[in-house]
Amino acid sequence: MMKENKIYLFVALIFISVQVIVLCRKTFQVSKLNTCPPEDSKFLTLLDISVDKCVEECTRRKSCVVVGYKRLLRLCELHTSTASKAVPDNHCFMINKEDMYEPKPKCNCGEWSVCDATASTGHCPIEECEPQSTISHGKYLGNKNSVGSKKAMLSDSKSNTKSVTCLKNGQWSGNASYAPYCGSVQEIPNGIITLDKSGQVVSTASVNCYVGYEPKTSSVVCTSAGSWTKTSCTLKCPSNDGWLNLTDTFNVQIHQTEMNQTEAAEFCKNTVGGTLVIIDEIWKMRNITSVLKHCPGIPQRKYWTDGKNIYSQEWTFSNAINMPMGQEYWTAGRPDYMENGDLCVRLVDGGWNDRPCGAKSAYICENKCQAC
């Protein structure tokens, strides 16, 4: 009886030992807790599977280098290599391929194929396409890469959508790119750019400069690099004969010979068929003072323009129109009426100041038509 009990005990110990060995067989080692691989390296998501099965699926694929497993969801994510860093996640842990102890499949499969070790010789069917994370001038929507799955694409302009399909040969169908999109046109000082077309490649936009400025180019173009060509609006300066064409009906000529205002007005009338320049709008003041300040070859002097005050009456132009009296036209503190007698106006330091009409200064003539 004792001998039989010893035999039963020995068999039981063997059975328990076998069970312990089976239960304790280790298939992987957790590489990093509370961390998941970066999203941009994920190429396959498997739902409701154990971590052991997840590890097995990774070992069947040469392209898989790390597993991210979310234990509460039983969610398995297979990842390829990437330069991006892992991300913190309290519900996830990572298992690098070198920490997987599953028997290596007896296949010699290439990238993006899967080892089927159940076959007698082991073969390598294609079950996924290589992930496409970037697209020229657009982006992918979705992250499925299995054969037969479709991935939507959206252009940078957000006006054009299409899709590609993962084919059985492991290639994506369709043209995974868009024409460049340059977006909104740039803002430029002293002008405005108006979009002619959609903003796609080879689209153009017209350049229009404010009065007194001229464009470096008449238009800009959306290039294949996805950016607009550059342009600017530059200040118009007088030609060699001193004429400056600001509009079709407003032309001025700058003279350096010093005269009193009456002599200067006579010269403008008899020589160029016009008057001293009448600055009755603020854009004229800003343009002319900018020319005097910034154009090369023009001395920084005081220049007679049309306008005077006779016997302390209203300030008027020679055409009997009242002159503007806002401070945007006058230099600080002017007019100050500090001089006796008739007062006229000169341009100096960006605006008018009042000065006796008999003083000598350079002057600016105006003609409605330069060719007249």
Secondary structure as UniProt FT lines:
FT   HELIX           2..23
FT   STRAND          32..36
FT   HELIX           39..41
FT   STRAND          42..47
FT   HELIX           51..59
FT   TURN            62..63
FT   STRAND          66..70
FT   TURN            71..74
FT   STRAND          75..79
FT   STRAND          87..96
FT   HELIX           97..99
FT   TURN            111..112
FT   TURN            117..118
FT   STRAND          135..136
FT   STRAND          138..141
FT   TURN            147..148
FT   STRAND          150..155
FT   TURN            156..157
FT   STRAND          161..166
FT   TURN            168..169
FT   TURN            189..190
FT   STRAND          191..195
FT   TURN            201..202
FT   STRAND          204..209
FT   TURN            211..212
FT   STRAND          213..215
FT   STRAND          219..222
FT   TURN            224..225
FT   STRAND          233..235
FT   TURN            240..241
FT   STRAND          243..247
FT   TURN            248..249
FT   STRAND          250..259
FT   HELIX           261..271
FT   STRAND          275..276
FT   HELIX           282..294
FT   TURN            296..297
FT   STRAND          303..309
FT   TURN            311..312
FT   STRAND          315..316
FT   TURN            318..319
FT   TURN            327..329
FT   TURN            332..333
FT   STRAND          343..348
FT   TURN            349..350
FT   STRAND          351..356
FT   TURN            357..358
FT   STRAND          361..367
FT   TURN            370..371
//
